Amino acid sequence: HMFGVSMGSLELRARTAEGEAWATLWRADGQSAGGSTADAWRRALVPLTPPMRRTGGASLRFVGTVGDGYLSDISIDDLEFEKCAAPPPPPPPLVCNGFC
């Protein structure tokens, strides 16, 4: 939820090892929406890349940045972490046997 005329941004960042640089996975800027739905909640789905799904996982953090005034509110609610099926393996290499 991001509401206010001086709203900044909200980011989800991750890293897979201590001392590694944080990478931004997702970012939202400004108010959630305009018009009559300006006070609405946003829904975001952020898939984790294979290195982040390995044993040991990753560290995640949210970073909220305020705008240039006091009229801004950010809320985070209803986080879910789901285990997804692994992607299918790559196809086997093409064997030509002199016919390619």
ABEGO torsion letter per residue (X at the ends): XBBEAABBBBBBBBBABBGBBBBBABBBBEBABBEAAAABBBBBBBBBBAAAABBGEBBBBBBBBBBABABBBBBBBGBBBBBBBBBBBBBBBBBAGGAX
